Amino acid sequence: MGLEMIGIVVILMGIYQIYVGRKMYFNIKKNVKNPQPYVFMGVYSSLIIGVICLVVGAFMIK
C-alpha cells in the first residue's frame, strides 16, 4: 500500500517536471533573442528527469 502511494507521488512529480520544463522551453524560445546553448541543455535534462520519474513511479505501482 505504501509503495503504491509513493509511486503515485513520483508520477505526479514527473508530470509536474515535464510541465515546467515544457513551459520553460517555450518561454525561452519566445522571449530570449539569442539564448545560450547551455540553457536548453538544462531544459532537456529537466525533461529527461521528468520521464525518469514517470518510469520509476510506474514500476513502483506495478
VEXVO-461564 format. One record per atom (N, C-alpha, C, O): residue number from 1; residue in one letter; y, x, z. Coordinates in steps of 0.001 Angstrom, whole numbers, plus 524288, in hexadecimal, padded with zeros to 5 digits. Example, Ala and Ser with C-alpha at 12.3 -4.5 7.8 and 13.67 -1.06 7.14 Angstrom:
<atoms>
ATOM  num  residu      v      u      w
ATOM    1       A  7E9C6  83386  81E78
ATOM    1       A  7EE6C  8300C  81E78
ATOM    1       A  7F31C  83390  81E78
ATOM    1       A  7F309  8379C  82111
ATOM    2       S  7F736  83232  81BA8
ATOM    2       S  7FBDC  83566  81BE4
ATOM    2       S  8001E  83264  81EBE
ATOM    2       S  80472  83461  81F67
</atoms>
This chain:
<atoms>
ATOM  num  residu      v      u      w
ATOM    1       M  7FB51  8033C  80000
ATOM    1       M  80000  80000  80000
ATOM    1       M  804E7  80363  80000
ATOM    1       M  8088F  8025F  7FD0B
ATOM    2       G  804FE  8076F  80354
ATOM    2       G  8099F  80ABC  803B5
ATOM    2       G  80A91  80DF2  7FED2
ATOM    2       G  80F09  80EC1  7FD3F
ATOM    3       L  8064F  80FCD  7FC63
ATOM    3       L  806D9  812FC  7F7B0
ATOM    3       L  808F9  80FC1  7F323
ATOM    3       L  80BEF  811BD  7EFE9
ATOM    4       E  80777  80ACE  7F2E4
ATOM    4       E  80977  8076A  7EEBD
ATOM    4       E  80F54  80676  7EF60
ATOM    4       E  81236  8064E  7EB88
ATOM    5       M  8110D  805D5  7F433
ATOM    5       M  816AB  80508  7F528
ATOM    5       M  819C7  809E7  7F3A7
ATOM    5       M  81DFB  80986  7F158
ATOM    6       I  817AC  80E73  7F4FA
ATOM    6       I  81A47  81351  7F37C
ATOM    6       I  81A63  813CD  7ED8B
ATOM    6       I  81E46  81594  7EB58
ATOM    7       G  8162C  8123F  7EAF0
ATOM    7       G  81601  8125E  7E53C
ATOM    7       G  81A22  80EE4  7E2CE
ATOM    7       G  81C96  8105E  7DEF1
ATOM    8       I  81AEC  80A47  7E507
ATOM    8       I  81EEF  806B8  7E307
ATOM    8       I  8245D  80910  7E3BE
ATOM    8       I  827B0  808AA  7E04A
ATOM    9       V  8253B  80B7F  7E83C
ATOM    9       V  82A4E  80DF8  7E93A
ATOM    9       V  82B33  81278  7E569
ATOM    9       V  82F89  81325  7E373
ATOM   10       V  82723  8158D  7E459
ATOM   10       V  827A4  819ED  7E0AB
ATOM   10       V  828B5  817E5  7DB2A
ATOM   10       V  82BC9  81A3C  7D84D
ATOM   11       I  8263F  813A0  7D9A7
ATOM   11       I  82749  8114F  7D484
ATOM   11       I  82CE9  80F67  7D432
ATOM   11       I  82F81  81038  7D03A
ATOM   12       L  82ECF  80CE9  7D842
ATOM   12       L  83445  80B22  7D84A
ATOM   12       L  83809  80FBE  7D7FF
ATOM   12       L  83C10  80F70  7D563
ATOM   13       M  836BB  81400  7DAAB
ATOM   13       M  83A00  818B3  7DA51
ATOM   13       M  839FF  81ADE  7D4C2
ATOM   13       M  83E0C  81C9C  7D2D7
ATOM   14       G  8357D  81AC6  7D22A
ATOM   14       G  83525  81C9B  7CCC9
ATOM   14       G  83854  81944  7C912
ATOM   14       G  83AF4  81B4B  7C598
ATOM   15       I  83819  81423  7C9CF
ATOM   15       I  83B2A  81096  7C684
ATOM   15       I  840F9  81190  7C74E
ATOM   15       I  843F8  811B7  7C38C
ATOM   16       Y  8428B  81237  7CC30
ATOM   16       Y  8480E  8133B  7CD4E
ATOM   16       Y  849C1  81877  7CB00
ATOM   16       Y  84E13  818E9  7C8EF
ATOM   17       Q  8466B  81C66  7CB56
ATOM   17       Q  847AB  82195  7C942
ATOM   17       Q  84864  82155  7C358
ATOM   17       Q  84BFF  823BA  7C13F
ATOM   18       I  84507  81E7D  7C0AC
ATOM   18       I  84585  81DED  7BB02
ATOM   18       I  84A76  81AE3  7B9A2
ATOM   18       I  84D2B  81C3D  7B5E4
ATOM   19       Y  84BA8  816D0  7BC9B
ATOM   19       Y  85062  813BA  7BBA7
ATOM   19       Y  85546  8171B  7BC3C
ATOM   19       Y  858C5  816F1  7B8EF
ATOM   20       V  8557F  81A28  7C070
ATOM   20       V  85A17  81D71  7C160
ATOM   20       V  85A7D  821B9  7BD39
ATOM   20       V  85EC4  822DB  7BB56
ATOM   21       G  8561C  82416  7BBCD
ATOM   21       G  8562F  82823  7B7C8
ATOM   21       G  857F8  82612  7B288
ATOM   21       G  85AFD  8289D  7AFC9
ATOM   22       R  8561A  82175  7B125
ATOM   22       R  857AB  81F10  7AC2C
ATOM   22       R  85D76  81DA9  7AC34
ATOM   22       R  8603B  81E88  7A85E
ATOM   23       K  85F3C  81B81  7B088
ATOM   23       K  864C1  81A19  7B105
ATOM   23       K  86834  81EFD  7B0BF
ATOM   23       K  86C4E  81EF1  7AE3D
ATOM   24       M  86688  82328  7B351
ATOM   24       M  86978  82807  7B345
ATOM   24       M  86999  82A5C  7ADC0
ATOM   24       M  86D9F  82C68  7AC17
ATOM   25       Y  8653E  82A0E  7AAEC
ATOM   25       Y  864FC  82C1C  7A59B
ATOM   25       Y  868F3  82965  7A214
ATOM   25       Y  86BEE  82BF9  79F51
ATOM   26       F  868FB  8242E  7A22C
ATOM   26       F  86C9D  82153  79ECF
ATOM   26       F  87244  82215  7A087
ATOM   26       F  875CB  82216  79D42
ATOM   27       N  8732C  822B7  7A596
ATOM   27       N  8786F  823B0  7A78A
ATOM   27       N  87A6D  828FE  7A5AE
ATOM   27       N  87EF3  82974  7A41B
ATOM   28       I  87725  82CF3  7A5D7
ATOM   28       I  878B4  83227  7A404
ATOM   28       I  879A3  8320C  79E24
ATOM   28       I  87D80  8343A  79C49
ATOM   29       K  87626  82F89  79B2E
ATOM   29       K  876C7  82F43  79580
ATOM   29       K  87BDB  82C8D  793FB
ATOM   29       K  87E5D  82E04  79026
ATOM   30       K  87D5F  82892  79704
ATOM   30       K  881F6  82575  795B1
ATOM   30       K  8870B  8281D  7974F
ATOM   30       K  88AD9  827FE  7945F
ATOM   31       N  8872D  82A80  79BEA
ATOM   31       N  88C1E  82C49  79E21
ATOM   31       N  88D37  8321A  79D8D
ATOM   31       N  891BE  833B0  79DDE
ATOM   32       V  88949  8354C  79CB9
ATOM   32       V  88A1F  83AF4  79C78
ATOM   32       V  88A1A  83C98  796C0
ATOM   32       V  8865B  83B99  793E8
ATOM   33       K  88E5D  83F24  79517
ATOM   33       K  88ED6  8408F  78F97
ATOM   33       K  88B46  84515  78E1A
ATOM   33       K  888BC  844EA  78A05
ATOM   34       N  88B0D  8491E  7915B
ATOM   34       N  887EA  84DB9  7901E
ATOM   34       N  884A0  84F30  794E6
ATOM   34       N  885FE  852D4  797BA
ATOM   35       P  88055  84C67  795D2
ATOM   35       P  87D41  84D74  79A8F
ATOM   35       P  87A38  8528D  79A2D
ATOM   35       P  878A7  85436  795F1
ATOM   36       Q  87971  854F3  79E96
ATOM   36       Q  8764D  859B3  79ED8
ATOM   36       Q  87085  85841  79E67
ATOM   36       Q  86EF6  85408  7A01A
ATOM   37       P  86D56  85BB2  79C25
ATOM   37       P  867C3  85A6A  79B78
ATOM   37       P  864DB  859B1  7A0A2
ATOM   37       P  8612F  8569A  7A0EA
ATOM   38       Y  86673  85C7E  7A4B2
ATOM   38       Y  863A0  85C1F  7A9A3
ATOM   38       Y  8645B  856CB  7AC39
ATOM   38       Y  8613D  8554B  7AF90
ATOM   39       V  8686D  853ED  7AABA
ATOM   39       V  86935  84EAD  7ACDD
ATOM   39       V  864BD  84B23  7AB19
ATOM   39       V  862A7  8481E  7AE34
ATOM   40       F  8634B  84B81  7A62F
ATOM   40       F  85F0F  8483D  7A435
ATOM   40       F  859C6  84A06  7A642
ATOM   40       F  85634  846D9  7A6CA
ATOM   41       M  85937  84F0B  7A76B
ATOM   41       M  8545C  850DB  7A9DB
ATOM   41       M  853B0  84E4F  7AF2F
ATOM   41       M  84F51  84CFE  7B0B3
ATOM   42       G  857F2  84D9B  7B206
ATOM   42       G  857B8  84AEB  7B709
ATOM   42       G  85644  84533  7B66F
ATOM   42       G  85348  84313  7B98D
ATOM   43       V  85864  842B7  7B269
ATOM   43       V  85724  83D33  7B176
ATOM   43       V  85168  83CA3  7AFEC
ATOM   43       V  84EBA  8391F  7B1CF
ATOM   44       Y  84F87  84014  7AC84
ATOM   44       Y  84A14  83FC2  7AAD6
ATOM   44       Y  84656  840D7  7AF53
ATOM   44       Y  84241  83E55  7AFBE
ATOM   45       S  847B4  8448F  7B2AE
ATOM   45       S  8444B  84590  7B72C
ATOM   45       S  8444C  840E4  7BAE2
ATOM   45       S  84053  83FC4  7BD59
ATOM   46       S  848A3  83E37  7BB4A
ATOM   46       S  848DD  83976  7BE74
ATOM   46       S  84540  83544  7BC3B
ATOM   46       S  8428C  83297  7BF2C
ATOM   47       L  84530  834B0  7B71C
ATOM   47       L  841B7  830E0  7B4A7
ATOM   47       L  83BFC  83262  7B55B
ATOM   47       L  838AB  82F02  7B635
ATOM   48       I  83AD4  83769  7B502
ATOM   48       I  83573  8393C  7B5C3
ATOM   48       I  833AA  83833  7BB57
ATOM   48       I  82F37  83695  7BC31
ATOM   49       I  8370E  8391D  7BF21
ATOM   49       I  835B6  83805  7C497
ATOM   49       I  834B1  83231  7C554
ATOM   49       I  8312E  830B8  7C843
ATOM   50       G  837B3  82EE2  7C2BA
ATOM   50       G  836D2  82943  7C30B
ATOM   50       G  83189  827AE  7C0DF
ATOM   50       G  82EDD  82464  7C325
ATOM   51       V  83003  829FC  7BC81
ATOM   51       V  82AE8  828CC  7BA33
ATOM   51       V  82686  82AB7  7BDC2
ATOM   51       V  82294  8280B  7BE67
ATOM   52       I  82732  82F4F  7C00E
ATOM   52       I  82344  8315C  7C3AE
ATOM   52       I  822B5  82DBC  7C861
ATOM   52       I  81E5B  82CC2  7CA2B
ATOM   53       C  82706  82BC2  7CA5D
ATOM   53       C  826C7  82812  7CEC5
ATOM   53       C  823DA  8231D  7CD3E
ATOM   53       C  820D8  82109  7D05E
ATOM   54       L  824B1  82134  7C880
ATOM   54       L  821DF  81C8F  7C6B9
ATOM   54       L  81BFC  81D8A  7C685
ATOM   54       L  818E9  81A41  7C837
ATOM   55       V  81A73  82202  7C477
ATOM   55       V  814E3  82339  7C3FB
ATOM   55       V  81264  823EA  7C956
ATOM   55       V  80E2A  821DA  7CA56
ATOM   56       V  814FD  826D0  7CCC8
ATOM   56       V  812E0  827AE  7D206
ATOM   56       V  8127B  82283  7D4F8
ATOM   56       V  80E9C  82189  7D7A6
ATOM   57       G  8166C  81F3E  7D47E
ATOM   57       G  81649  81A29  7D713
ATOM   57       G  811EF  816B4  7D504
ATOM   57       G  80F79  813DB  7D801
ATOM   58       A  810F8  816EE  7CFED
ATOM   58       A  80CBC  813CF  7CDA9
ATOM   58       A  8076F  8159E  7CFB1
ATOM   58       A  80403  8126A  7D0C3
ATOM   59       F  806C1  81ABF  7D039
ATOM   59       F  801CF  81CB8  7D24E
ATOM   59       F  80133  81B7C  7D81B
ATOM   59       F  7FCD1  81AF9  7DA05
ATOM   60       M  80583  81B01  7DAE2
ATOM   60       M  80528  8199B  7E069
ATOM   60       M  8038D  813E9  7E11C
ATOM   60       M  800C9  8129B  7E4D2
ATOM   61       I  80542  8108B  7DD98
ATOM   61       I  803D9  80B06  7DDEE
ATOM   61       I  7FE1F  80A3F  7DC70
ATOM   61       I  7FB66  80701  7DEB7
ATOM   62       K  7FC5A  80D3B  7D8A0
ATOM   62       K  7F706  80CAF  7D698
ATOM   62       K  7F303  80D98  7DA8A
ATOM   62       K  7EE5C  80D43  7D95E
</atoms>
